[in-house]
Amino acid sequence: MQALVTGAGGAIGHAVVRRLAEDGYDVIAADRDAAGLEQISEIAAQTLLLDVTDETAVVAALSGIDSLDALVT
């Protein structure tokens, strides 16, 4: 199972990433704050530096993802 969590570098996002990982998901943690992503890099299967307000960046970043079982924004 694969999940994408945006805002993953914040407190709530971090908790969501941790819980999904504990539940067996391969988590893609996305945030526009590199420092926040560093804090969860050991939990997430993948981190993605991404500003979700930039449509072009979102399309480019997600082009390599075949499918998702969960999306948390």
C-alpha angles and dihedrals in degrees: 000000000000130000134185118210119189118199086031094150094066127083097263093040090050091053091049092050091050093049095047091048090050088051091056103262123141096230126210104200114202129187139143090231112083093193091056091051091051090061093058101035091106091055102042123072088220137005123212125195100216140153105209091202089068104081094190092052092048093051091048094046095048097043091093095052112096099191143346129211094193137020121193118185 
